[in-house]
Amino acid sequence: MENHQVEVKIPEIMLNSGHKMPVIGFGCAILPPLPQEEEVTIFIQAMENGYRHFDTASYYGSEEALGEAIAKALEIGLIKDRDELFITSKLWVTDTHYDLVLPAIKTTLSKLRLDYLDLYLVHWPVRVKRDANVNHLLEGEVLPFDMHGTWKAMEECCELGLTKSIGLSNFTCEKISKLLQNATIQPAINQVEMNIYWQQRKLLPFCKEKGIVVCAWSPLGAYGCFWGTNDIMENKVLQEIAAFKSKTVPQVALRWIYEQGASLVVKSTNKERMKQNLKIFDWELAEEEKEKILHITQRRLGKADGFIVPNGPIKSVEEFWDGDL
Ligand SMILES: NC(=O)c1ccc[n+]([C@@H]2O[C@H](COP(=O)([O-])OP(=O)(O)OC[C@H]3O[C@@H](n4cnc5c(N)ncnc54)[C@H](OP(=O)(O)O)[C@@H]3O)[C@@H](O)[C@H]2O)c1
């Protein structure tokens, strides 16, 4: 058997569910998707580089490739047991109907070839018609979000052992407060956009107080992706800090998130960049460096305006984010 020694040990964070999660996860949103075999190779390379936490979603179309990569990794001894991995997937907006949640997680599990997920997230606090084209929603296709019915079904997934933890994604403080009023199982995670340009100054302390771990998506601003921006990679403050510390800009951007007490998911299809993104644990940012980052003008990248349709239940971007823009 090959020796699959990994270089970096990723710290783990304890969730309120009693399960541990590696603080860095590998983002599996490869959009537009690559041929399945290429995605399998990327996920295997990520495991070889030490990633053990994988963040997919039914929307990404990468669950099957990840499932194949996991099966292959077990076969070649790269991992010895499925328990060594932390696998997250997400309930898509077409499935946030009470009776569609259980079928949705079962489909996800079958694509991943797994018996259980480590974490299942409500991808967005949004409900659309089952057969709607989410990339181009029309009048009448966005429905009022059934927060309590959706969460009840998520809790049932947990009780059935189909997932070890459940959580949220893209929820504001106001929506979390509303959800907590009727929740039997507390959300373990809220996965949200978080990076130096959107530092989540309101949500982060709120989640900490509630015992919910924030997980940052697009920590590098989705550099080069159609939904992303180059601003983080080209940011002068980060460039200066990186040059001074002999680190790269992405390393500084990721380390900053880690130092805020958040977890993060980052995606790279490139072996060297995957490796580079994990080398953030044996150094730290100085107070004055963090102070400079604090002065960066804030703006949200993902506004979710596609969910606003004429006469729909979400009237504006401001309303959707409860004014936190
Ligand atoms: N819950 C949600 O609503 C939500 C929304 C968005 C994303 N996510 C999750 O968050 C994950 C990460 O976010 P993201 O994919 O949007 O963006 P990201 O991780 O901020 O950025 C990814 C982009 O940065 C590039 N990159 C990565 N490391 C680099 C490095 N060291 N140097 C230079 N370029 C680098 C990658 O290019 P290469 O591949 O060429 O390296 C890729 O195009 C996603 O994959 C997904 O799992 C969740």
The ligand as an SDF file (V2000), in Angstrom:
LIG
                    3D

 48 52  0  0  0  0  0  0  0  0999 V2000
  -23.6200   28.2500    0.8500 N   0  0  0  0  0  0  0  0  0  0  0  0
  -23.5250   29.0020   -0.2160 C   0  0  0  0  0  0  0  0  0  0  0  0
  -24.4850   29.6760   -0.6250 O   0  0  0  0  0  0  0  0  0  0  0  0
  -22.2440   29.0380   -0.9750 C   0  0  0  0  0  0  0  0  0  0  0  0
  -22.0350   30.0190   -1.9810 C   0  0  0  0  0  0  0  0  0  0  0  0
  -20.8200   30.0230   -2.6450 C   0  0  0  0  0  0  0  0  0  0  0  0
  -19.8430   29.0870   -2.3310 C   0  0  0  0  0  0  0  0  0  0  0  0
  -20.0780   28.1350   -1.3840 N   0  0  0  0  0  0  0  0  0  0  0  0
  -19.0590   27.1220   -1.0150 C   0  0  0  0  0  0  0  0  0  0  0  0
  -17.8500   27.8050   -0.7380 O   0  0  0  0  0  0  0  0  0  0  0  0
  -16.8030   27.2350   -1.5160 C   0  0  0  0  0  0  0  0  0  0  0  0
  -15.7160   28.2540   -1.7570 C   0  0  0  0  0  0  0  0  0  0  0  0
  -16.2350   29.4330   -2.3300 O   0  0  0  0  0  0  0  0  0  0  0  0
  -16.0690   29.8030   -3.8700 P   0  0  0  0  0  0  0  0  0  0  0  0
  -15.7870   28.5680   -4.6410 O   0  0  0  0  0  0  0  0  0  0  0  0
  -17.2390   30.6330   -4.2370 O   0  0  0  0  0  0  0  0  0  0  0  0
  -14.8390   30.7650   -3.9170 O   0  0  0  0  0  0  0  0  0  0  0  0
  -13.3670   30.8920   -3.2640 P   0  0  0  0  0  0  0  0  0  0  0  0
  -12.9990   29.6470   -2.5570 O   0  0  0  0  0  0  0  0  0  0  0  0
  -13.3430   32.2000   -2.5670 O   0  0  0  0  0  0  0  0  0  0  0  0
  -12.4800   31.0810   -4.5580 O   0  0  0  0  0  0  0  0  0  0  0  0
  -12.3070   30.0590   -5.4620 C   0  0  0  0  0  0  0  0  0  0  0  0
  -11.5010   30.5700   -6.6410 C   0  0  0  0  0  0  0  0  0  0  0  0
  -10.2430   31.0550   -6.1980 O   0  0  0  0  0  0  0  0  0  0  0  0
   -9.1850   30.4520   -6.9200 C   0  0  0  0  0  0  0  0  0  0  0  0
   -8.1300   30.1290   -5.9540 N   0  0  0  0  0  0  0  0  0  0  0  0
   -8.2200   29.2700   -4.8890 C   0  0  0  0  0  0  0  0  0  0  0  0
   -7.0660   29.2610   -4.1980 N   0  0  0  0  0  0  0  0  0  0  0  0
   -6.2220   30.1100   -4.8390 C   0  0  0  0  0  0  0  0  0  0  0  0
   -4.8930   30.5110   -4.6150 C   0  0  0  0  0  0  0  0  0  0  0  0
   -4.1970   30.0480   -3.5770 N   0  0  0  0  0  0  0  0  0  0  0  0
   -4.3330   31.4100   -5.4960 N   0  0  0  0  0  0  0  0  0  0  0  0
   -5.0470   31.8870   -6.5330 C   0  0  0  0  0  0  0  0  0  0  0  0
   -6.3170   31.5340   -6.7970 N   0  0  0  0  0  0  0  0  0  0  0  0
   -6.9140   30.6560   -5.9610 C   0  0  0  0  0  0  0  0  0  0  0  0
   -9.7490   29.1950   -7.5250 C   0  0  0  0  0  0  0  0  0  0  0  0
   -9.1740   28.9910   -8.7910 O   0  0  0  0  0  0  0  0  0  0  0  0
   -8.4690   27.5800   -9.1380 P   0  0  0  0  0  0  0  0  0  0  0  0
   -9.5530   26.5480   -8.9880 O   0  0  0  0  0  0  0  0  0  0  0  0
   -8.0070   27.7760  -10.5360 O   0  0  0  0  0  0  0  0  0  0  0  0
   -7.3590   27.4260   -8.1430 O   0  0  0  0  0  0  0  0  0  0  0  0
  -11.2450   29.4680   -7.6240 C   0  0  0  0  0  0  0  0  0  0  0  0
  -11.5980   29.9440   -8.9110 O   0  0  0  0  0  0  0  0  0  0  0  0
  -17.5510   26.7500   -2.7630 C   0  0  0  0  0  0  0  0  0  0  0  0
  -16.7760   25.8710   -3.5410 O   0  0  0  0  0  0  0  0  0  0  0  0
  -18.7650   26.1280   -2.1230 C   0  0  0  0  0  0  0  0  0  0  0  0
  -18.4380   24.8700   -1.5790 O   0  0  0  0  0  0  0  0  0  0  0  0
  -21.2600   28.1180   -0.6920 C   0  0  0  0  0  0  0  0  0  0  0  0
  1  2  1  0
  2  3  2  0
  2  4  1  0
  4  5  1  0
  4 48  2  0
  5  6  2  0
  6  7  1  0
  7  8  2  0
  8  9  1  0
  8 48  1  0
  9 10  1  0
  9 46  1  0
 10 11  1  0
 11 12  1  0
 11 44  1  0
 12 13  1  0
 13 14  1  0
 14 15  2  0
 14 16  1  0
 14 17  1  0
 17 18  1  0
 18 19  2  0
 18 20  1  0
 18 21  1  0
 21 22  1  0
 22 23  1  0
 23 24  1  0
 23 42  1  0
 24 25  1  0
 25 26  1  0
 25 36  1  0
 26 27  1  0
 26 35  1  0
 27 28  2  0
 28 29  1  0
 29 30  1  0
 29 35  2  0
 30 31  1  0
 30 32  2  0
 32 33  1  0
 33 34  2  0
 34 35  1  0
 36 37  1  0
 36 42  1  0
 37 38  1  0
 38 39  2  0
 38 40  1  0
 38 41  1  0
 42 43  1  0
 44 45  1  0
 44 46  1  0
 46 47  1  0
M  CHG  2   8   1  16  -1
M  END
$$$$
